[in-house]
Amino acid sequence: MAPRPERGTFRFDKYFLVMEELRASGAAITEHAPDPMPREWLEAVHCPDYVDEVFRAEVPRAKERRIGFPVTPAITARVRHTNGGTWLAAQLARRHGYAANSAAGSHHALHDTGAGYCVFNDLAVTANRLIAEGHAARVLIVDLDVHQGDGTASLTAGREDIFTLSLHAEKNFPVRKARSSLDVGLPDGLDDDGYMAALTRHLPQVLADFAPDFVLYQAGVDPHHDDKLGRLALTDTGLAMRDRFVIAEARRRNLPVASALGGGYGDDPRKVAARHAASMLTMADENRRYRGEQAWSITQPIT
């Protein structure tokens, strides 16, 4: 487990609490430890000079401020494993229909810097690698974090084989939005019904028009009404409806889905962890409707 940085406000303790919640649920879960993401895979998406700064743990202070915590050698090891976790979840999803990474969802990381608690962009790196390895021809990234996935959008801009769909609070971070393939900015205080109306309007159409063969899902729980950094008003029921809909729409088209943890913030990390665990359990349960498997897989990077 990487020690907490001496500077910064990000709560790293939620990650091991998520695993505690999942294990306590009694669900049949198969845990997998990922390998660290190879340097050259990261350099295929991020600036090699920035990757080198992270690997040497010599990230300039200005970039560390954008990230929100110092990049120590322990953090370097951690982000390589969390990125590897999304890649491994994608491989497991190809076999089982659905798999989750219990960390990552680092959708704010940009070409030559990190930002918003994100160092490397696991979603963009995994999508690029799935296509490079011939595991997919067209990858859809569904980003339902309360914050726009600006890093993912910018890193994949102009690519016809990767589609980014982002539903986010329009007035939330980042102030300057990137351009996703499709952005759906939502008003402050939007409730379950309003959110599901937007999601059910756009996701099926994107799936039909883009015709992906793989789905990466940024399953942030920060649209919850109690989230410290959110501006939406979803309930526990609303988050569950959202997650079931995403999995159902993908799986009924026989598309594998790999999810990443994404955002979730609050003064009580146990409550936030419980929301993340409930999200993953809901998605696994929905996948069983199409797959019939009782067990499901989760990648557990070092935290």
Number of C-alpha atoms within 10 A of each C-alpha: 14 14 11 18 16 9 11 14 11 15 16 15 15 23 23 19 19 25 20 15 18 22 13 9 13 8 14 15 16 12 16 16 15 22 15 19 22 12 13 11 14 23 16 13 22 22 14 16 12 23 23 14 16 24 18 13 17 15 19 14 12 10 18 21 16 17 21 19 23 21 24 20 14 16 22 20 21 19 26 24 25 31 31 26 31 34 26 26 27 30 19 22 24 18 10 19 26 31 29 30 29 29 29 28 31 29 31 27 28 24 19 16 25 26 22 20 21 23 31 32 27 28 31 31 24 25 27 22 18 19 16 12 9 8 16 18 17 21 25 23 27 24 28 26 25 29 30 31 33 22 28 29 27 20 23 21 16 12 10 12 16 23 27 24 23 27 23 27 24 20 17 20 18 16 10 10 18 17 18 23 20 15 20 16 17 19 16 15 16 17 17 21 12 14 24 18 10 14 19 14 11 16 18 14 12 18 18 10 9 15 16 21 18 27 28 26 25 24 29 24 28 29 31 26 19 19 21 14 18 27 24 25 20 26 15 17 11 18 25 19 18 23 22 18 19 22 27 18 15 22 21 12 14 14 20 24 30 28 32 30 25 25 26 26 21 17 10 10 18 18 19 25 25 17 22 30 22 21 24 26 21 18 26 28 21 20 26 17 13 14 15 11 14 13 13 24 21 29 26 25 28 21 21
